[in-house]
Amino acid sequence: MTARTAVPVRVERIRKSYGGARALDDVTLEFPAGGFSTLLGPSGCGKTTLLRCIAGFETPDAGAVFVGERDVVRDPPWRRRIGFVFQSYALWPHMTVGQNVAYGLKLRRLPGRETESRVEGVLERVGMAGLGGRQPGHLSGGQQQRVALARALVLEPDVLLLDEPLSNLDSQLRVEMRREIRRLQREVGITTVYVTHDQEEALELSDVVAVMNAGRVEQVGAAEEVYARPRSPFVATFLGAASLLTGEAQRDGALLVCGRRLALDLSPALAGRRVRVAVRPEDVVLEGNGGVGALPATVVESAYLGRVWRVVSRLEDGTEVAAFSAKAAAAGQAVALTPRHATVVEGGA
């Protein structure tokens, strides 16, 4: 690919409905030039609809889509200089790998020699050198994904959009391919927007994560910031499976839960308020016997995750709290839970 100056992408007050159902509800977001941004959320939250509005495959009911300084919302897809990688790869089975990759260049009527050179160059970049004569049906899932990437990149777009591109791959290949996608994005320096429902994928890949829910953006920020400081119960539980505790904030920063004072260093300004906090499993100490600041609980289940056990226990008020432990705990066992850190996600405003 020829080196290009990266451009930002911005959507402003995008709204989109299908029948009476609102898919996007006044969404405003900016994706930084040359960055890797991820739209993260559950199925039906609007992330793919937003991606398709950026690409031009869907026309929003209202709002603007800027690529650089230009509003492209009324432009057809082929005028937007945007590459799109579909979840299904969308390779033509009757064409070879090389023909699939060259298709867009032929539509642009590029000379044959230039087309051939660009196809060879992009296939080498995605690790498919020498395989231009293969049929897509003779390739593995990972190889087909590389061809889909090559077909998007060979057009030298200003923006690369990827719609859950790894969902059809097995877990090991997904890990390999997301590293490959990130490597390619950094090499090319292209502004990239990636859609996924996989939290681990989003955290590993992204410079910026936008968490979506029910057609709205719940929170946007650096991956570490969104994980460590969620601003809503939804973000806390969707990204990292946090447990939610409700109690009364105390003047000394403690939280009163089930009659126990948890030393959580809350803001003194919250004193007297009923607040909800998110607690990550890695921030909960699980013991057989607890002292001051520990919550009595009963083990519900244990699941082995490879290096640690994830133990879910139920508090006296019915709240379930997850903790990581070096060993399993039997269902029905009495334990004590000590949260070491929590983030206020409700009642703090």
C-alpha positions, 0 to 999 in steps of 0.5 A, spaced: 500 500 500 502 507 498 503 511 504 497 515 506 495 521 511 491 518 516 484 521 517 479 521 523 472 519 522 466 522 526 459 521 526 454 526 529 447 525 532 446 519 528 439 516 528 436 510 525 430 506 525 427 499 522 419 500 523 418 502 530 424 499 533 430 504 534 437 501 532 441 508 533 439 513 538 442 520 537 449 517 536 455 521 536 463 518 536 469 520 533 474 515 531 482 518 531 486 518 525 490 512 524 487 509 531 484 502 532 477 503 535 472 498 537 465 498 537 463 493 543 456 491 545 451 485 545 447 482 539 442 488 537 445 494 540 446 497 534 454 497 533 453 493 526 448 498 524 453 504 525 458 501 522 454 500 515 452 507 516 459 509 516 460 505 510 454 507 506 450 500 506 445 504 510 443 511 510 441 514 517 434 517 518 438 523 521 445 525 522 452 526 519 458 522 517 465 525 516 471 522 513 476 527 515 472 534 514 467 531 509 460 529 510 459 523 506 452 521 509 449 522 502 455 519 498 454 512 495 459 507 498 464 507 492 465 514 493 467 514 500 474 510 500 472 505 505 474 498 506 469 493 509 471 486 511 465 482 512 463 477 518 462 472 512 468 474 508 464 474 502 469 471 497 466 469 490 467 462 490 468 461 482 474 466 483 481 465 485 484 468 491 488 473 486 481 475 482 477 476 488 483 481 491 483 484 484 476 485 483 475 492 486 481 494 482 478 492 475 472 496 477 476 502 477 479 500 470 487 500 473 492 498 468 493 490 468 500 491 470 499 495 476 493 491 478 498 485 478 503 489 482 498 491 487 495 484 488 502 481 489 504 486 494 498 486 498 497 478 498 505 478 501 503 483 506 497 479 509 502 472 509 498 469 502 504 470 497 504 465 492 497 463 493 493 467 488 491 461 484 488 458 489 480 457 490 477 460 496 474 453 498 481 450 498 483 455 504 482 455 511 478 459 515 484 464 517 486 464 510 480 466 507 480 472 513 487 474 510 484 474 503 478 478 505 483 483 509 487 483 502 481 485 498 479 491 502 486 493 503 488 493 496 484 499 494 488 503 499 482 506 503 482 512 508 478 507 513 478 500 514 471 497 517 471 490 520 464 487 522 466 481 527 471 478 522 473 473 527 467 470 529 467 464 525 474 462 527 476 457 533 479 460 539 486 459 538 486 462 530 482 468 533 487 469 538 493 469 532 488 473 527 487 478 532 494 479 533 495 479 525 490 484 524 493 489 529 500 488 526 497 490 519 493 496 522 500 499 525 504 497 519 499 501 514 497 506 519 490 506 517 484 509 521 480 502 523 473 501 526 472 494 529 465 491 531 465 485 536 461 482 542 468 479 545 470 483 551 477 480 551 478 482 543 476 489 544 481 490 550 487 487 546 486 490 540 483 497 541 486 504 542 479 506 543 473 502 546 466 505 545 461 500 549 454 500 546 447 498 549 440 499 546 442 504 540 446 508 545 454 509 547 454 508 554 462 509 555 468 511 550 475 511 552 482 508 552 481 500 553 484 500 560 480 506 562 473 503 560 475 497 564 478 500 570 473 506 571 466 503 568 461 509 568 454 505 569 452 498 571 452 495 564 459 497 562 461 494 569 458 487 568 459 487 560 466 488 560 469 484 565 463 481 568 464 485 575 459 484 581 455 489 583 454 491 590 449 496 593 450 500 600 450 506 603 457 510 603 460 512 609 464 519 611 470 515 612 470 512 605 467 505 607 461 502 604 455 499 608 453 492 605 449 487 609 451 490 615 458 490 614 463 496 613 467 495 607 473 499 606 473 501 599 476 509 600 469 512 597 469 519 596 467 523 602 462 527 598 458 520 597 457 520 605 450 518 606 448 516 599 445 509 597 450 507 591 452 502 587 459 499 586 462 494 581 467 489 584 472 485 579 473 478 581 480 479 581 479 485 587 475 480 591 479 476 597 476 469 598 477 466 605 474 461 609 473 465 615 473 473 615 474 478 620 472 486 620 470 488 613 469 481 610 462 479 607 459 472 609 457 468 603 455 461 601 458 458 595 454 457 589 459 454 584 466 454 582 469 454 575 476 452 573 479 457 568 486 454 567 490 458 572 485 460 577 478 458 579 472 463 579 468 462 585 461 465 585 458 466 592 451 469 594 451 474 600 445 474 605 441 479 601 441 474 595 447 478 591 452 474 587 459 476 587 465 472 583 472 472 586 478 468 583 481 463 587 487 458 587 483 453 589 476 450 588 470 451 593 464 446 594 457 449 593 454 450 600 461 452 603 461 458 608 466 463 606 468 470 607 469 475 601 473 482 602 473 487 596 479 491 596 477 496 590 470 498 587 468 503 582 461 507 583 457 506 577 450 508 580 448 514 585 455 518 585 452 523 580 
